[in-house]
């Protein structure tokens, strides 16, 4: 299963590569599959390749939902993988 998280473009590296940021984690991503990527764009990345561009508003809503989920799960280590008794 793949979980798609919007990655914001923070640097254009040339030769079809950009640097993206997701929650402070930066990665080098190929943009060979999509055209006209600009600083500040949000991308969906799979296996190191940008596969689509997202609307900024939609990307920010998605990131806010991930933050809400993380906040609710904080302190509940068993929430994702509950043990069966």
N, CA, C and O of each residue as an XYZ file, in Angstrom:
340
protein
N       0.841     -1.166      0.000
C       0.000      0.000      0.000
C       0.891      1.236      0.000
O       1.925      1.271      0.666
N       0.484      2.227     -0.741
C       1.219      3.484     -0.823
C       0.371      4.590     -0.205
O      -0.817      4.716     -0.504
N       0.984      5.376      0.646
C       0.302      6.512      1.254
C       0.819      7.773      0.585
O       2.003      8.090      0.700
N      -0.039      8.491     -0.103
C       0.377      9.681     -0.850
C       0.292     10.913      0.049
O      -0.780     11.263      0.543
N       1.416     11.552      0.249
C       1.497     12.759      1.061
C       1.987     13.882      0.161
O       2.972     13.699     -0.554
N       1.332     15.039      0.172
C       1.793     16.158     -0.651
C       3.197     16.614     -0.243
O       3.463     16.851      0.935
N       4.073     16.731     -1.212
C       5.450     17.190     -0.980
C       5.620     18.541     -1.671
O       5.349     18.671     -2.865
N       6.070     19.548     -0.916
C       6.218     20.907     -1.460
C       7.601     21.069     -2.087
O       8.605     20.681     -1.488
N       7.656     21.636     -3.281
C       8.917     21.884     -3.972
C       9.613     23.074     -3.318
O       9.058     24.171     -3.254
N      10.841     22.844     -2.831
C      11.599     23.915     -2.163
C      12.839     24.328     -2.940
O      13.447     25.353     -2.631
N      13.227     23.542     -3.952
C      14.386     23.909     -4.776
C      14.285     23.216     -6.132
O      13.893     22.053     -6.231
N      14.647     23.962     -7.168
C      14.742     23.407     -8.519
C      16.204     23.045     -8.742
O      17.067     23.922     -8.719
N      16.490     21.778     -8.954
C      17.868     21.313     -9.042
C      18.365     21.194    -10.472
O      19.540     20.908    -10.705
N      17.476     21.411    -11.427
C      17.882     21.299    -12.828
C      17.905     19.863    -13.285
O      17.862     18.940    -12.472
N      17.973     19.673    -14.599
C      18.039     18.346    -15.199
C      16.938     17.423    -14.688
O      17.190     16.255    -14.394
N      15.707     17.949    -14.582
C      14.513     17.200    -14.192
C      14.522     16.691    -12.750
O      13.978     15.626    -12.458
N      15.139     17.454    -11.859
C      15.155     17.097    -10.443
C      14.762     18.307     -9.608
O      15.097     19.444     -9.940
N      14.044     18.042     -8.513
C      13.703     19.075     -7.538
C      13.984     18.528     -6.140
O      14.159     17.325     -5.945
N      14.020     19.437     -5.185
C      14.078     19.046     -3.780
C      12.717     19.351     -3.185
O      12.172     20.436     -3.385
N      12.165     18.383     -2.446
C      10.859     18.566     -1.829
C      10.981     18.510     -0.312
O      11.965     18.014      0.237
N       9.956     19.032      0.343
C       9.902     19.039      1.806
C       8.543     18.513      2.251
O       7.499     18.943      1.760
N       8.580     17.579      3.187
C       7.366     17.086      3.846
C       7.665     17.065      5.340
O       8.408     16.207      5.815
N       7.090     18.002      6.075
C       7.283     18.034      7.519
C       8.724     18.162      7.957
O       9.109     17.617      8.991
N       9.523     18.872      7.186
C      10.932     19.056      7.533
C      11.872     18.018      6.944
O      13.090     18.155      7.051
N      11.328     16.992      6.332
C      12.143     15.965      5.678
C      12.265     16.336      4.205
O      11.266     16.507      3.506
N      13.501     16.457      3.753
C      13.740     16.853      2.365
C      14.230     15.678      1.538
O      15.031     14.860      1.990
N      13.723     15.618      0.311
C      14.085     14.533     -0.605
C      14.289     15.071     -2.009
O      13.658     16.044     -2.421
N      15.175     14.425     -2.725
C      15.373     14.718     -4.150
C      14.378     13.876     -4.939
O      14.263     12.669     -4.721
N      13.649     14.527     -5.871
C      12.567     13.881     -6.602
C      12.722     14.157     -8.097
O      13.033     15.278     -8.498
N      12.505     13.144     -8.906
C      12.514     13.311    -10.355
C      11.183     13.896    -10.808
O      10.119     13.471    -10.357
N      11.254     14.885    -11.713
C      10.044     15.460    -12.298
C       9.967     15.120    -13.790
O       9.345     15.845    -14.567
N      10.592     14.034    -14.173
C      10.612     13.614    -15.579
C       9.226     13.301    -16.119
O       9.015     13.361    -17.331
N       8.270     12.964    -15.244
C       6.947     12.546    -15.688
C       5.919     13.673    -15.753
O       4.817     13.469    -16.263
N       6.264     14.867    -15.239
C       5.319     15.990    -15.286
C       6.047     17.250    -15.765
O       7.267     17.361    -15.641
N       5.281     18.193    -16.310
C       5.856     19.404    -16.894
C       5.657     20.623    -16.001
O       4.770     20.659    -15.149
N       6.507     21.615    -16.222
C       6.351     22.951    -15.650
C       6.199     22.974    -14.133
O       5.248     23.560    -13.617
N       7.114     22.353    -13.424
C       7.099     22.377    -11.963
C       7.785     23.657    -11.497
O       8.833     24.038    -12.018
N       7.180     24.313    -10.510
C       7.713     25.577     -9.990
C       7.901     25.493     -8.477
O       7.324     24.627     -7.819
N       8.711     26.395     -7.936
C       8.880     26.488     -6.491
C       7.520     26.686     -5.843
O       6.700     27.463     -6.331
N       7.282     25.981     -4.739
C       6.026     26.105     -4.020
C       4.944     25.149     -4.473
O       3.935     24.995     -3.785
N       5.128     24.497     -5.620
C       4.154     23.503     -6.071
C       4.117     22.339     -5.090
O       5.106     22.035     -4.423
N       2.961     21.698     -5.017
C       2.829     20.463     -4.247
C       2.721     19.303     -5.225
O       1.982     19.362     -6.208
N       3.473     18.249     -4.934
C       3.533     17.078     -5.797
C       3.164     15.828     -5.007
O       3.365     15.758     -3.795
N       2.619     14.845     -5.717
C       2.491     13.503     -5.154
C       3.657     12.708     -5.726
O       3.866     12.676     -6.938
N       4.407     12.069     -4.843
C       5.640     11.381     -5.225
C       5.487      9.896     -4.931
O       5.006      9.506     -3.867
N       5.901      9.079     -5.885
C       5.919      7.629     -5.694
C       7.248      7.093     -6.206
O       7.625      7.340     -7.352
N       7.944      6.369     -5.363
C       9.218      5.735     -5.722
C      10.217      6.744     -6.290
O      10.975      6.427     -7.207
N      10.214      7.959     -5.742
C      11.183      8.966     -6.160
C      10.793      9.779     -7.377
O      11.561     10.633     -7.819
N       9.598      9.525     -7.935
C       9.125     10.255     -9.104
C       7.859     11.030     -8.762
O       6.942     10.485     -8.148
N       7.807     12.295     -9.157
C       6.581     13.069     -9.037
C       5.607     12.531    -10.071
O       5.933     12.452    -11.256
N       4.403     12.157     -9.623
C       3.443     11.584    -10.564
C       2.276     12.520    -10.858
O       1.551     12.317    -11.832
N       2.087     13.537    -10.031
C       1.063     14.544    -10.298
C       1.311     15.785     -9.450
O       2.033     15.743     -8.454
N       0.707     16.874     -9.861
C       0.768     18.139     -9.122
C      -0.585     18.326     -8.449
O      -1.617     17.977     -9.023
N      -0.589     18.874     -7.236
C      -1.826     19.124     -6.505
C      -2.101     20.611     -6.404
O      -1.183     21.430     -6.384
N      -3.383     20.947     -6.340
C      -3.812     22.293     -6.038
C      -3.323     22.638     -4.616
O      -3.410     21.803     -3.715
N      -2.815     23.853     -4.416
C      -2.259     24.259     -3.129
C      -3.291     24.104     -2.011
O      -2.969     23.591     -0.939
N      -4.525     24.541     -2.254
C      -5.563     24.452     -1.222
C      -5.826     23.008     -0.819
O      -5.943     22.704      0.368
N      -5.918     22.121     -1.800
C      -6.168     20.702     -1.524
C      -4.984     20.080     -0.779
O      -5.178     19.298      0.151
N      -3.776     20.422     -1.181
C      -2.580     19.896     -0.514
C      -2.540     20.338      0.944
O      -2.236     19.536      1.826
N      -2.844     21.604      1.203
C      -2.805     22.112      2.581
C      -3.899     21.481      3.436
O      -3.679     21.235      4.622
N      -5.086     21.210      2.856
C      -6.142     20.511      3.603
C      -5.685     19.095      3.963
O      -5.903     18.632      5.082
N      -5.057     18.419      3.014
C      -4.577     17.059      3.257
C      -3.520     17.044      4.354
O      -3.563     16.193      5.243
N      -2.574     17.971      4.300
C      -1.530     18.038      5.322
C      -2.120     18.350      6.697
O      -1.656     17.810      7.702
N      -3.134     19.212      6.754
C      -3.794     19.524      8.028
C      -4.462     18.275      8.603
O      -4.429     18.058      9.815
N      -5.065     17.458      7.746
C      -5.676     16.218      8.217
C      -4.631     15.253      8.772
O      -4.864     14.611      9.796
N      -3.487     15.148      8.108
C      -2.408     14.290      8.620
C      -1.922     14.795      9.979
O      -1.646     13.992     10.870
N      -1.815     16.109     10.147
C      -1.406     16.674     11.438
C      -2.428     16.356     12.523
O      -2.057     16.041     13.654
N      -3.715     16.437     12.183
C      -4.768     16.119     13.135
C      -4.705     14.651     13.556
O      -4.842     14.331     14.737
N      -4.498     13.767     12.590
C      -4.375     12.338     12.899
C      -3.189     12.099     13.816
O      -3.303     11.370     14.802
N      -2.052     12.705     13.500
C      -0.848     12.521     14.314
C      -1.074     13.024     15.735
O      -0.641     12.383     16.693
N      -1.747     14.163     15.881
C      -2.010     14.719     17.206
C      -2.911     13.787     18.020
O      -2.693     13.604     19.217
N      -3.910     13.206     17.379
C      -4.828     12.303     18.081
C      -4.154     10.988     18.468
O      -4.506     10.376     19.476
N      -3.198     10.566     17.673
C      -2.513      9.303     17.953
C      -1.363      9.453     18.944
O      -0.876      8.462     19.489
N      -0.937     10.674     19.175
C       0.191     10.906     20.082
C      -0.158     10.353     21.462
O      -1.203     10.675     22.028
N       0.712      9.538     21.979
C       0.473      8.942     23.288
C      -0.350      7.666     23.223
O      -0.555      7.016     24.247
N      -0.819      7.301     22.058
C      -1.590      6.063     21.903
C      -0.817      5.137     20.972
O      -1.253      4.872     19.851
N       0.315      4.650     21.429
C       1.213      3.851     20.597
C       0.541      2.608     20.025
O       0.942      2.119     18.969
N      -0.461      2.101     20.701
C      -1.131      0.880     20.243
C      -2.219      1.155     19.207
O      -2.796      0.212     18.665
N      -2.508      2.412     18.922
C      -3.646      2.749     18.067
C      -3.517      2.200     16.639
O      -4.518      1.805     16.041
N      -2.316      2.172     16.097
C      -2.147      1.694     14.723
C      -2.046      0.184     14.627
O      -2.449     -0.407     13.626
N      -1.515     -0.435     15.654
C      -1.328     -1.889     15.657
C      -1.795     -2.454     16.988
O      -0.971     -2.838     17.818
N      -3.096     -2.509     17.202
C      -3.583     -3.015     18.494
C      -3.249     -4.490     18.674
O      -3.269     -5.271     17.723
N      -2.949     -4.841     19.888
C      -2.675     -6.239     20.199
C      -3.981     -6.959     20.517
O      -4.872     -6.414     21.169
N      -4.064     -8.154     20.054
C      -5.230     -8.964     20.362
C      -4.961     -9.726     21.655
O      -3.903    -10.336     21.810
N      -5.895     -9.693     22.562
C      -5.710    -10.396     23.846
C      -6.161    -11.835     23.739
O      -6.082    -12.581     24.716
